[in-house]
Amino acid sequence: MRLLLLLTLLITPGRLLAEAPEAQKGVLDLRAVDLDRVGSVRLEGEWRFYWNQFVPPDAIEQNADFSYQQGPRDWMNYQLNGENLPWSGAATLQLKVLLPPLTDELVMRAHPMVMAGRVFVNGQLIHEAGTPGLDRETPGHTYQTELLFLGRDLKELNLVVHVSNHMITRSGYAAFDIGLRPNMIRSESRASNKTHFLLGGIFLMAIYHLCLFLMRRTELSNLYFSAMCLGNGIFQYAASGLAALHFPGISSERVWDIFFIGWYSGGLAFAWFVQSVFPREFNKKYAHIGTIIAVGTILTVIFGRTDQFTFAPKLHKLGNTLLFLYICVVCVRAMKARINDARLFLLAAAIYYASAVNDMIVTTGYAKGELLSATGLFIFLFVQSILLSRRFSNAFHRLALAETEIRTLNEGLEHKVQQKTREIRAILDHIKQGIFTLRLNPKAEIVMGEDYSRHLEEILEEQDLNARKFQDVLLARTDLTNDQRSSIRSTIVAAVGEDEVSFLANKDNLVRELRFLPADREKILELDWEAMHDDAGRTEQILVSMRDVTQVRQLQQQSVRQQKELEYISEIVNTTPDQFAKFVDMSSAFLDENERLIRQNRQKNLEVIKILFINMHTIKGTARTYYFHKMTGILHDTEQHYADLLRKDAEPWDQDKLLRDLQETRNIIQLYEQINNVKLGRKRDRSLIEVNRKVVEDKVNSLNLIDTSAMDARTRHIIEDTRRTFNEVFYSRSIDVLEDILSGAERVARDLGKEVPIIKINDPGISISQEALELFHQVFHHIIRNSLDHGIETAEERIQAQKRPTGTLYLDLMENADGSLLMIYRDDGRGLNLAKLEEQGYAKGILLRGRDYTPERIAALIFENGLSTCNRLTEISGRGVGMDAVRQYLDRAGGSIQVVLNGTPHHGFCPFAFHIHVPKSLYTTAA
């Protein structure tokens, strides 16, 4: 801060103007002014002003076409007849100066003209700048300053000035100062020294910071600051008149070009300089906007006319004001962020802006004073130079500290390397992984690296692996094919010596797991491959991490097996041991029958295929009822093959494939049975004696035919007790069997998304044989599934039909007069879809069009193979085999089934019931 104040005092204005009276009505009276003491006096006040005419000095007094105007200033501020004058034109100005007694030669300073002009003193032409003219065709402008020596024996000055302007948007004439020769020469010398000092300092700062940038190119602020100094130096070089002084022949247009190019390029560099100093606080987009404006203006200066770009200073002054306000905002943000030197930056910018405002006020004539912008600019640049130099010095200081720290680190680096090497060696000796590197020897062979973990020798069961061939140590003792080994070798050879891309592109060729085959056993090894690079980024070696995961894989396989067993168990435990045993017995019987039929028939036989299909469909349906999901998929595939044989003439009869499919079905059922017997311990009791059930049942039937009425009480009691015992063994209560069978309706209903139906059974005390028990399972399995899928509606449909949401299944048992058992099954669903059955009958060719058929005949179509009222095929129904299978099962057992309609059709549906007849040999009424 002290340095800033001292600098301001040292470069204060070089010319001191005395307070003097102003001209009145074209006369300036200086007779009371002591020129020896005051130094110099500015000729200001009311001048005579002749617009658009050049009046000769000897005709001034005779020409009355003038007005008094305040000068010197731009004539655009003058008014004639109530209107402001334009910037383009010509004029004559005249002023009479009354002088005091002179002690030395009088000297007048003509300030640099921005237009063409001639100066007459006491009728004599003493100064000419260009060739003034009355129109645009006679311009001639220069830009220079001059001391005019007028003499000593003078009592008054009659000053006449001819000026014209047809080039720039500024107008008016130069200011004039008068004083005694010693004072004027001393003042001019001081001003010249100050100008050269300021410009020299600015250009030196530009060169200095350019050198700093070249030393540290990452510091862009030095480059921007150098460009800012250079641009502003060029601008001041033109504004100070030095350009015209050093190049006497240069035109005023070129001086203006230099002036504006320096002005705008310096402003552009200033914006980027501030952005580089405060990158977070100064929005970069504003610097880009300023760049566009500045470049456009500079191009206008280079390629346009002078009167086009001289409008720009007004806008530039407005831009400078907005820029200064934004700089204030940026500096305040920086101070809040505690950025060093932000306060000093703002103070220097404020001094420069204040000096620029002073110059604008003085040059427009609104105030008297000295031009200070050059001084303010130098102060601002000097302060910024100090701040940048200090930042640069601090950077070098930090660099020196870093070098010292690096030197200290380097001194202990060898010790640290040795220590790290020992640590890495210790890790390699104790880590339970095989760590090693692969490199190429001079023969381009892949060999093991020098450093590897001790555990690697245990894995590979080899010693001294250094420089051993990778092929011999590992690849030759694996289950990899020759192609895989060749691919691994090619990948490694292609990667070593190349950049990382080559390795990454072929990394998939390197196996992640292999089977290692030492002398008498097998190991599973897991490998990770990574490339190791040199300083140039080329692959130098391949780092391999190897782990023996044999036990891990065994545990994983065991876990998978256990998981599968748990899934099987979760399905099996949902059935009772008796249900599961009956399912296995039934499935085995059907599979045995299918195998017998397949082996007996070497050609395609549709009747045989139908039986195969019905048997497999029954097994699958029962498995699905018990939720044996893992079994259902295999059963479904086998069943689908049978369906294709039935429906596709081109499907061949492949006996070997049929037997393979059948064996696969046996395997899955046997797997379920093994888990049930071994894991769940639900194996059948083998302590019991197995006898031929049919033989015993025949004996029991014979026993039931004995007439005991003529026997004595004791014998009759023994026979009847024996009857009861055998009947309890060989016959089951039908109510128990049917309730167990019909309980499967709950699972089917859930699968279909329907309410679980209510089941009502009316049993007069019937007991059924084991054969009937298996028959009932087969028959009611299909009937229940069809009833729930086709007959019972969803809860929403039942509510709309004004029914209870839950459906009901009815089963009534009674004895016929002929001794057979009659079972009547019905439900309260929508009924039998006679319309759909009739349509299917015509489509299948079972019914002939043009004939009338009774509803009973149409209803009987439900037992036809391949005919179904279902619109879509599901895993529950839709194949048209369910009721056909029921009829065949009953036919084999000596029974029968009929469909009986219980009303008239409504919307194509008719209520019905199944009447099922079971022969006397399959049931009894005995307790």
Phi, psi and omega in degrees: 000317178299318179299322180296317179293317180297318179297321179297320180291324184290329186244033174293166188309142181274339180250128178253116181264135182280151171289118185227160177292156178261157181292144178235122178053041175084008181232129177246116185260110179249016186295338180263006184264133178269100184291333177297324185273317188281339179091289180209157183230133176277131181278093185234159177131208183272113175260151168287137186230117180251112187271133176056042175203147174253106183267124178298152181302326183279354180250008183300313186291332181277344183264117182260005182273072181217169172222161176266127181231147180285130182213169001274141178195172178296131181285354174295343176272355179277154177234133173235127181055035175082006181236145177288145179283150175285168180285335183263128178165194180218159183200161171241133178238141182222138179215133175258128182245123177267121190262152171279175175299136185260133177262353179203178182296138179275133180235138176243134178260120174265111181294157182305129181275142175260012181206185179273145180192160174229145182238126176246135174235119180053043175084354182255134176286115183246349181202137178220130177241101183074199180234098180294147180216166182274349179221180185288344184279354182232051179277170173178099190244144171226170182221091182207163178243156185202143171265126183252119182269117190260340182116181186247326186269069180233140177247338177205161177237130173254099187263120178238130182234126172258124181227152174213156178212118176227019189237314187242162184275009167259149183223167178122208185212168183284157175278155180232136174239147175232153178184175179284153187308309183300316182295317183292319180294318180296317180296317181294320179297317180295319180295320179295318179298317180298316180298314179295324178296314182296312181294319178299318178298320181294314180292325176296320177296323178298314181293318182301313184283337172294320177296320177299319179296317180296332177283329183217085191289346178286344181268084184292338180301326177296320179295313180296321180293320177299316178295323178296316178297316181297314180296314180290329176295318178296318178300313180291329178298320178283320184291330183280351182089356181294328178299315178292327180290316182282335180233081188303330183273001184288140181278161179295328178300318181291325177298318178295321177302312180299317181305308186284325177298315177297320182299307186285323178293322176296319178296320177297313179298324179299316180299314180290330177296314179296320180296324180286331179282320180237070187295328181278330185272330182262116182292124186294334182293331177292324176295322178293319178297315178299324179298316180298315181295313183295315180296319178298319180292318179298320177295324176296319178299317185287318188253352184259178177276158183297322182288350177279315187267352178282355168290335189298327183306324179297314178293325180295322178296320176296318178297320178299321179295314179296321179296319179297318179297320178293323177299322177299316179297316180299316181293323177296316176300318181295321178294322176295327178277005178059043176275131182299145172070007179295323180295314182294323177300314181295320180296315179297319178296322179295319178298315180297316182294323178296321179293323178293319177297319178302316181296320179297320181291318182292314184292333178275356175084008180281345179207160178261149178157181182265151175283127187241000187295324179298319178294315180298320178298315181297318180299316180297312182294322181296317179297316180295325178297317178298317182296317179294320180296320179294321177295318179297319179296318178298322178297317178294325178296317178295325178295320178297318177298320180295320178297320178297317180295319179295320179299318178296319180294320180296326181298325180261005185296317182299318178297318181292323178297316178298318180296315179295324178297318178296319180296316179296320178297321179295320178296314181297331180283338187243343181292139182270051175218157175267101181254128178201167178240156177239137179220175178255133175275176182304338179271009182064028175264145180278120182232162179285145178284171184289320184263128176206161182284151181295327182296337180299322179296325178292320181294312184275350180057042180223156178242161175050069185273350184301130176066008176286150180291133180298325179299315184284322185288320188233299193302321184291344183248036179235175178270011180291147177284165178300325179294318179295318179297318179296321179296320178296313180298316181297320180296315182293315180298319181290332185278321184293128180091354179250174179284174188297333183301320181298319180292314182295325182293334184243011185297332181295342178285347181270120186293146178265341181209140179212165177258117181267130188240083172288195191308305192230016180204182184232137176237145174256120183247137177250132186234142171240137184240131176220147180271140175251128189251155172269187183296333181275001179084009178270146180291122183261316179216168175248122178269128183238131174247124186238136179229139175273106185250025182301307181296323179299315180295322178298317178296322179296317179297318178297321179296319178297316178299316180296322179296317178296318179299320178297322179293319176296315181299318181299332177279319185292320186293348177284355177246156175282158178304322181292318178298316181295318180297317179296321178297317180295316179299314181297314181297318180297319180296315180294319180294321177299317180296317180297319180295319179299315181294321181294317183290328183282341185240116178264352178242162182290126181225114187296325180294320178295316181297324179298317179295318177302315183295315182298316180298315182290325179296322179292317178299314182296318181297317179294319178298320179293323178299323179272005179062040173274075189295319183292336178276327188298323181298315180294318179297321181295319180297317179295317179298320181296325177296317177298320180296320178296322178296324180288320192259342183245115181296330184280350181288121186280156175271101181254099186298319181296317180294320179298320179290324177295317178299319180295321179293323177297322177295316177301318183299316183291323178292319178295326177296315176301315183295320179297315179296321178297318185282317188270307186284322182265349179066029181257033180291147180296149183288109182277358179284347180278150180275129178267129177231166179289114185296323183297320180298315182294319181296323178297320179294321179294320179297320178296321179296325181289340182273352182290132177270115185261006185292330182269000183272161177287166186300319184293315180294318180299321180295319180295316182293315182294324177294320178296318177304309182301318182297312181290325178296323178294329180281315189261353179234148179239149177294126184299325181299320179292317182295312184293321177298321179294317181293312184290345176295341176295344178299332180297316181292318181298317180299318179296319179298326181272357181072032181244166177292145177293124187285159172276137182245125179238120182241130177249106186237120180279010180106040181274140172242141186239155181279173179296323179296318178294324179301313179295323179296317180298320177301314182293318185288306187285341173303312181286319184297316182295316182296318178292324180296316182285328182279319185258328189264299184291128181277171172289166182299320180295318179294322180293321179295319178296329179272012179061042175245167173293146181301330184262129178282171182226137175251132182244138175218116180247132179248137177202156179268136174278167179295331180277004178093353178280164180261128177255127178239120181253118181245135177206168175221170181258034180277203186285343179102187183272132182278084182295323181297317179293319178298317180297317178300316179293325179297318177293319183295325181275352181082009179284321175257147180256130181293146182097349178255152177263135180235141180287156176303326180295321180293321180293320181296328181293346179295346182297339181269001181283143180289135176080007181249127184217147176271003181278136182280342182219156180271126176233175177285349181265318182202180175116351181272344180077032181239348187300304183285332173297318178296320179301314181298317180295319179300317181291321179299318180296327182274001181086014179253193181201169178213138176228153173257129183241124179279140184243041180159194180256149180297145178222115184057034177089351181251148181220133176298146183206173175214152173264129174256113185250125181252128181242131183294159183300330185292347184258002181209170176207157176260002180289153180292000000 
